[in-house]
Amino acid sequence: MTDHATDTSSRPFALPDDPPRLASAKAASCCGGDNATVDTCCGPAVAAGAPAWRRVDWLLWGSGAVIAVAYPAAVVLPHDAPLGLGVFTHGVQEMMNLMWWGILVGMLAVGLIDRVPREFVIGIIGRDQGAKSLVRAVLAGVLLDLCNHGVLMVGAKLYERGASLGQVFAFLIASPWNSLSLTIIIGVLMGWEWMAVFLVASLVIALLTGLAVEALERAGRVQPNPNRVDLPADFHVWREAKAGLRATRFDAALAKDIAMRAFPASRMVLRWLFFGVVLAALIQATVPTEIFATWFGATLLGLFTTLVAATIIEVCSEGSVPLASDLMTRAAAPGNAFTFLMAGAATDYTEMLVLREVTGRLKAALLLPLLTVPQVLVIGWALNAAG
């Protein structure tokens, strides 16, 4: 497999010469890059000389092993097996039966997206301000297949390179669970109609939040980004994209390269997705449906309980999808499922700390939950009422 950080001769949308003005964006990745030195959703970063046991992604392989044991065990264990083992194993089996093809398609999609340089995302987002640029930021957030911690690294880099705070917020809000692979899995678990509703609602929140931040900036209530720069006039994204496509050879070597990228590029998704499956099945086995429906049902109490749970539980976006599906099915609360998906990212304390660090202003960091949480609750209440 070639090094996708440097090889540009055979990938679509490749920048032929990796211009210096965009070169620093290479570190903005969730699983890789020179700056990936912290413990993120992609796995703990350890030194090269660390013991072998520390280099093992225990969350990925541990959750995967539990699923590998529970899935065939569901064949021999009755649903009412003691200690909740039957409910747990059958829960794992049912979710994996629904999700397997979505996981496979998502992995292949991520392998393809991994070939697209993120320089294009930065080039598209960072050109100007206003509604059009915010729409581009939202779409870039949807297309980038990153978890909420990984996309935070990219968002921080965008701010450093001059993107407005409104663009960064729109990017962050649209990104966490709207990646292509998770969108497919949400459709499989919750239904394609609800997936479309959730997707549109989240994009509306991202766009409105970005517009509100830019309005506050124009009013002098929010300081503009001191790193703000305009890209050179000679940088044409679509011209470079067409050149990259013309240089791409659509052959067996391309298919092999995508397949070889699929698992490493999907690792951050799989580790939290598998953990989410195990956690959701464990909740099914230990929390009776009556209690679950009471505390997390389609009521105002259930909505606020869900918000509190999403704020406290530090589960990466991929892990939140199976839990949100449980809220949809067992609690019959589509608004709570949407709230859990959205509020988990909007109230993530990691995002608050990083935004405070990159902007140098606590006020800028607090704007994210202050602007998004009310919108999430209103939409969640409306979805519960409609559902």
Secondary structure, DSSP 8 states (H G I E B T S, - for coil): ---TTT--SSSTT--TT--HHHHGGGG--SS-STT--S-BTTB----TTS-HHHHS-HHHHHHHHHHHHHHHHHHHS-TT-GGGHHHHHHHHHHHHHHHHHHHHHHHHHHHHHTTS-THHHHHHHTT--SHHHHHHHHHHHHHS---HHHHHHHHHHHHHTT--HHHHHHHHHHSTTTSHHHHHHHHHHH-HHHHHHHHHHHHHHHHHHHHHHHHHHHTTSS---TT-----TT--HHHHHHHHHHH---SHHHHHHHHHHHHHHHHHHHHHHHHHHHHHHHHHHHS-HHHHHHHHSSSHHHHHHHHHHHHH----HHHHHHHHHHHHHTS--HHHHHHHHHHHHHT-HHHHHHHHHHHS-HHHHHHHHHHHHHHHHHHHHHHHHH-
